[in-house]
Each structure stands twice: as C-alpha cells, then as structure tokens.
C-alpha cells in the first residue's frame, strides 16, 4: 500500500516537473483573474470612483485642481481600456508557478506594508524585451526577457521594488498629466518650441525614474535582506539587454557533417565590439541614461553602513528553474516575432547544455525554415537583421545566414527538419515544414529529385565549397580536381552529399512528391492562375470553394475612432458597446444559418474557463504570426506554415474544426476633404455653393469591416469579406455585415 | 383590368427571387410608407396664386432583396394636389388664331389626383447590403391623373370689333384623365432601427417618357381655343422629389 502511495506521489511529482526535452510554452493556470474577466467600462467606473477618494497626485505642471482631476479621469479611461487590451492579448500569463514565485518576492518585499501589497497583482509578460512596468491599477508586468537576463533573485527583487515605487508615487498618472499640460501648453510653456516642450516632458519622466530608483531602494529594497550590491548589477542587465542572455561563439559545426562543410568566407573573422554606451544622450529619452542611474544608486548603496545581503531569499532553485523556463520561452517568442536568427542563436546557446533537447532542435528547425522561406522570396532582411547592426557573438549568426545561398539554406532546412522527423516520427508539424521546404527546394531551382539521389553520392568524401581566395592558392592539380567536383555538382550529382545522412526510401518518395508539387505550382504560375495580386479591398474579397459549417470565432475587435474637432481619440464606451452587441448577436445568427460556431470571448468566460482562455491565447498568437508573414499571403501557392500551427492540432480536435474566423471593425469620423475640382465647379455653378458648404461642414464617417476565415491546418486564408462604407459604425451596419459574412460561409 | 395586370406583374417580379441574398440579418423584405414632397411645388403655386401648398405623394412600397446589393421594389402611389388660381393672371399660353387681345383671369382651385404604379430596381452601392444603406434606384412608373373639383375659370376676352367691346365669357374646363409613363432615378439612404423598422430618405428625379398627356384646353362656343399648358407644369412639379419613408423589415 505504502509502495503504491509513494509511486503515486512520484507520478504526481513527475507530472508537475517541467519536461524541458518536450518543452511546451507556458500557459495560464488556475482561475482567470477578475482583472481579465471584468468589462473595461465596469473597471473604469469603479476605478474612477475610488480614485477620487485617493490622495491627490503630485504633478510638476502648475494646473488647477479641476483640470488635474479631469486629466486624471481621462487617463484612467484610456489606461483602463488599453491595459485591458493587453490583458486579453494573450501575451500575459497568470497563476503560473512563475507568477507565484514573483508574488512571493513581492510578499517578502512588502511584508511590512500589507495594505500596499493587497493592491498589487503581478503578471508575466510574454515578451523578449527586458522590461517591467506598472499601471495605475496596481498591475505590475514582468517580461520573460527580463527574467531570462537577470542573474539572481536580488536583481529581480530590485526591479520589482522599482515598479512598486512607480505605483506608490502614482508616476504613471502624474507623467500623463504633465505630458497633457505640455501638449496643450499653457502660460509660459505655450511660447516654447516643440523641442523645448519635448525636453521638458522627458525631464519630468526622468525625474520619475530616478525617484522610483531611489524610493524602490530606500523604502522597499533596503528593508529586505537582499544583497545591496546587486542593485548596481541590475544596470548592467539593462545596459546589455539588447544582447542575447549569453555570449558564446557560434560555430557552424551544428550544420556540418563529414560530407558538408562551409567555406571560411561564410564566417566573419573579426566580430564587432560590443559598444553599449552607458553615457548616451538621454535628453530625448524617458529614462535617465544608465550612467546617471548607476551613479545615483552607487552613492546610495555605498552610503549603507553595513554590507550584507543574500542573492536569493525566496528560493534559488525556483529562480534557476524559472529563469531556465524564461530562456526556453525566448526561442518561441523570437520565432513568433519573426526574429529567426536570434531564435536560432538562443536555441544554440541552450542546446550547448542540453545537446539532445528535442524542443530546441525544433526551434532551430523552425528558424532555418523561416530563414530559407524569406531568402527564397527575397525578403531576407525581414527575417534576419543586417549583420553590421548586430553586436557580439550573435553577429556571426547573422553574417553566416546572410552569406549562405538560397539553395544551401533550403537544403539545410530540409536536412535539419528531416533529422527531427527521423528522431521523432510522430512529429507531424516538422514533417509538414520539411515537405514545404522541399517544395521550395525544387520551386526555386532547376534541380530534379534524381540530383539528390544517394546512389550517385560519394558519401565518404567531404564537398567543401571553396572561396576564390582559397581556390587561387591550390596547386594546378588540386584546381583540376576541384573543378571536376564543381562540374559534377553543376550536373546536380554532388548535391546528393547534403542529404547523405538522411536519405532513405521515404525521403526519396517525399522528394518525388515535392518535385511534383513544385512543378504543379510552376505550371499554375505560368498560367497565372494561382498568383493573385490583391491591391484593393474589392479585389481582396474572395472565398475558397469550401463549405464551412463549423468554426471557431475569436472575440471581435471593434474600434470607434474620432479625429474630428475636439473628439480626437477612441470612443471607448461606444467601441465596447458595439463589440458586446456583436458578440451577443453572433450565436443567434449562427444558429439561424445552421452554423456551429464556438465564440471565444474572454468577457464571457467564467473564472474556471482557463483552458478556453489558453485556446484563445493560442489562436491570438496564430493570428499575430500569420499577419506578420504577410509577404506570403499574397501568393496562394507559397504558404508559410505558421509556427503556432503546431499547437493547433489539439484545438482542432477539441472544436472539431480547422476553420477559425476573426472579425474586425474600425470606424473613423474625420474632417471631410473636398476635391478642389468640386469646389471650382461649385463656384461656377454658384447656386450649389450652399449645398457644398453644408456638405463640407458635416464630418466624414468611414467604417472598415473585415471578416476573415483561416484554415489553421494549411495556414491559409479561406475567406475574406472586407467592406468600407461611408457611415458611422452603428449597430445595424455591423449586424448586417456580420450576418452577410456568416451567410457566405456555408455556400 | 389594366391596373390590376400591371400590379400583378410588378408583384410577381418582386416575389420572384433570383438567389438567396443575406438581406438584413436574414430579412429580405421591406414594406414601407413613403411620403414624397416637392419644395419646388411651392414656387409654382406661389407664382400663380401666392398659395403655399406642397406637392406631396403618398406611396406604399414593397421591396425585396434579390441579390446582396440589389433589391426590387413595387410602389403604389397616390397624390392629390391643387393649384389655386385667383387674383392674378396666370402665365397662360394662349393660342390666338384671331387678331384680338385676350386676358385670362383664372380663379378657383384646380385639383388633380394621380395614381401611380411602378417597379424599381435598387442597387445598394458602396459596400452596403440590401436593404440597408445607400442605394441608387432605377424604375418606371405608370401614371394616371384625373382632374376633379375644378372650379370655373374666368376668362376675360376682350376683343374689339368696330370699336365695340365684346362680352366676357365663363368657360368650364374640359379635363379628361391622362396616362403617361415616367422613368425615375432615385438616390437614398436606408437605416434600420431595432432590427425591425426602416427609415429612409433621399431624392428622386422623374422623366416623362411618353408625352401623351393632354393639355388642358378650354373650349369657347365661339371656337376659340385657349390652351393652358398644364403638361409643362405637371412635368416640372413631378420632376424632382425629396422623400422620407418609414417601413418594416421582415
């Protein structure tokens, strides 16, 4: 009995432990917090009411109490709605053990201030940027980029203390009030130039930052038992935050075999120096430069009589575990952000400690796939930063991929992905990417599958591509021998070497199939059937010949905007009202049209619907990624397989459909622009002038509406129904459009 | 019989759906009441009689979306209008076959009533889905106008013969019903309130396609014809219309 109990305990423990080999990105756990579930308008009303009873915010600008109160209210409105968008963007993580760990640090830092602690909540932000920020509501976001870069808990604790200080001093709101006063300049400020106004604002902001450093340290951090000296090191983290979390030499060994090696010219002999400048000009920055911040804090830290402290208080093991998770998250985030070279290098760094890690190999495969796809279509700069702009060891990565040819990159991608599928035959996603990459191999070259046949391969010999400088140094006989090899390569035979270690019957069959697909695409492109340029909305509208009677609809985005007279900005309440109306109508329309639709609307979720929330997050990420690779959407036969498709198979099973729809509506009211020719005509036909003048006085309304259905399995658009109408975004307009779009689905 | 046949034909056209349009949230039919009014009608009356009247037409319309941006409508209209003619000489064209001067002094009220039946194709433009939004309408109407309650027209016919001034006569109008066909072009915007009610406004232009309207003419026992060119006026009064409409979408 005891044995079973221990076994059960071990099993539970094993289940809870993070499996880094088959790592899956972190998701939200537990209950959905009220911050996420509550309507923005509800939050605004409650916050606005409580704000009025709070103590007055200290601002730099000299304004009346009434005006300040109005500006504060304006800020709360804008901030509440925008923070709410961030909360449901899918980029935040709640109730994850990592959040619990951060909360524990905050608990410790504020153990003497329970009232303040109660007002704060912490979320992890899925962002590669080294950043943390607080809101007026007491929400503090800590990015995964920051967690991945800090060296110890004490450094993380100081950042948290700094953000708490911002909240405590209400900097975010005072900064807004100051900015608005400057923008709508009054009194003395009115006469100053734009740059002076800008500097004034930046100075206010810098003051806030310095104050947050100081208060964070003197009022919060100092009361803890953390190592004070780590405060100065936080500035190193910030200074070098633009670099990856480690600096290790990049070696192309990873992509070489005994048959393949790359010429030396593909690698930089000398890397650019890391030129992070501490004392940069901060006159146009919201933060003081690192040198100033470091100097200020250095004095405060050194003024401490005792030098004591711990690097870890809550838990060193937890810190290391969560930092590792954060670092494992980075390749995933970089791929989502289309930063393939950075994703590859980050995976490379992590792979050194875990050479057989399947997740990291997958990330490298996906990065190679992305790089090769972008190189094929001539948009490589969008996927890999220009190497001259990159510093440190990472520069080698960017240089290398800049130098490798289109063909070589395709081959590297196919080979790497094939190896992954050989290691893990159940990895359907990698197989899919490999096949797609294989098609590209034939699509962007004149080679035949037989050119890669292992039967003609000389697997024992390495095929080294020589740079001109190296070639010149060869002897006459060596040159003749080399030329023979090159000629053989030109005839296609030598390329077989590249696949020598992965070539088998399955591979051969896959190559043949890919070749046929490539030929088909070439033929279609020749006939100009598949390639469609979609320049205008009207041309943009289309629907594939598929009947869709089951789909998932993601929460619609509705924004009403005004750029007319004093009404500049978003009409938050109206936007929310229209959105809620749409959400309420969609199920009715779907049932009327016999469409089975699952509407993923966060505000309709219950606390316990965290799984549905995670589904929403995956879909949101898929959409963001899909739109990021817009270059491929214009070519019907050249799809980019989104990385997030990998996580779609479960969703497909759960919702029993591969179709996902997104609805967006944006309306704008702006000053009417009248053509000069119309004015001239009206002057000539002067009785029409009053009509024209009346017409000009009435603002112009535009509503842009888009309904898109995606096949997430194929990563392609199945339907676009886009409209632009000259009208305000009224309920009848939106209802009419959505019904029509849904009606088109099952036709 | 002729009217019934036309109405049946128009309704048949409307009910005959060519495809399955979305309509407004699945509602493809609109029954509405329309009031057309003519600001320019005031001017004409005013010129004649200084009397402010509006040339209003009341219509019942049935519209059905036949495609996503097209709808077919049948309209049944009626109007009743009057022109008061008194006090001042009207601008009356006189056919004078004889060498004498004529002054016409009309007075009283002309009242004419019309019935119209028309069919109209509405094209919803600029991304709108029928029956909502901005539309351009093209149609035909068959009009029949009758004249009633016509008071007497006083015509002072002064002619001289051998230095003798002759008498003045009272004449009665001989006004037969007239029928004519108009083509109309319309531009309007329709909104839907609470998913049920429609509100529509716009302008309309009518063109008389067959000019078979009879002129008013007055017959004098002495075989002198005075032709009052009512045709011209009717054309003008019916040429431009502004309208508002309230309806029910189903």
HADDOCK unambig.tbl for C-alpha pairs under 7 A between the chains (distance, minus, plus):
assign (segid A and resid 723 and name CA) (segid B and resid 127 and name CA) 5.65 0.50 0.50
assign (segid A and resid 724 and name CA) (segid B and resid 127 and name CA) 6.23 0.50 0.50
assign (segid A and resid 725 and name CA) (segid B and resid 126 and name CA) 5.84 0.50 0.50
assign (segid A and resid 725 and name CA) (segid B and resid 127 and name CA) 5.75 0.50 0.50
assign (segid A and resid 725 and name CA) (segid B and resid 128 and name CA) 6.95 0.50 0.50
assign (segid A and resid 732 and name CA) (segid B and resid 192 and name CA) 5.95 0.50 0.50
assign (segid A and resid 735 and name CA) (segid B and resid 25 and name CA) 6.70 0.50 0.50
assign (segid A and resid 736 and name CA) (segid B and resid 24 and name CA) 5.18 0.50 0.50
assign (segid A and resid 736 and name CA) (segid B and resid 25 and name CA) 5.51 0.50 0.50
assign (segid A and resid 739 and name CA) (segid B and resid 25 and name CA) 5.24 0.50 0.50
assign (segid A and resid 740 and name CA) (segid B and resid 22 and name CA) 5.28 0.50 0.50
assign (segid A and resid 743 and name CA) (segid B and resid 22 and name CA) 6.35 0.50 0.50
